[in-house]
Amino acid sequence: MFSPFVGNTSTYVVLGGGPMITLGNYERYLNLGVLAYAVTSNGDSLIIPHAGFSVRVSPAVRIGAEGYPSATGAAISTGSSR
């Protein structure tokens, strides 16, 4: 994603993704994973754990939810100094 902001001459590039594991079958399952995002212009990063589930309650209805319980961020060091 390239996101130039109004009044700012810098272009931000946001990169992200992460692994997810799905446990269960078509009737009911549990998803667990971690998403990580980084912004290249200022070196910030964000790590977000997530969990979700889905349960089939009838042939035409499925109930599910996805949650992101917490997020922590940290700056990425480029190793350069002045």
N, C-alpha and C positions, 0 to 999 in steps of 0.2 A: 504494500500500500504506500503510495507516495502522497503526502499531505502538505502542500504549501499552505501556510496560514496567512490571512490578510494582514498586511503591515509587516510581514517578516520575509526577509530575502532568503532564508535558509529553507531547504527542502528536507523533510523528515522521512525516513524510511523505517517502517515498523515491520519487524520480522518475528514470526512466532509459530508455535506448535508444540507438540509433545506427545508422549506415549499414553495409550489408554488400553486397559484390559477389560474385556467383557466376560463375565462368568454367568453361566445359566443356559437356558434354551429359549425357544420361541415363546413359550408360555410366560416365563418370568426371567429377568436377568438383572445383573448389577454391573454398573460401569464404574471403574476407578481409574484416575489418571492425574497427570500434572501438565499444566500448560505453562510455557515460558515465552515471554515476549521481550524484545530488545528494540530500543530506539537508537538509530545510528548517529544522529546529529549531536546528541549530548551524552551518549553512553549509558543511559538509564536502562535498567532491566526490571522485570516483574515476574515472579513465580506464583502460580495460582493452583493449588490442589483442587480437585473436584471429584464429586461422587454423584451417581444417579442410579435410578432403578426404573423398571417397567414391569407391570403385572397385567396380564390379559384377564379381564373379568367376564367377557362374553365373546362370542365369535366376531362381533363388530366393534367392541369397545376395549381400549387399552388405557390404563392409568399409569402415568409416569411423571417423574420429577428429576431435575438436575440441580445440584447445589454447589456453590463455591464458598466454602466455609471461611476461608481467610486468604489474605494476600500479603506478601512481603516484597519489598523492593530494595534494590541496592544499586549503587553506581558501579559501572564497569571501569576498571582502571586501564588506561591506554599505555601506561609505562613510560610516558614522557613527562618531563618537568621543565620549568623555566626558572 
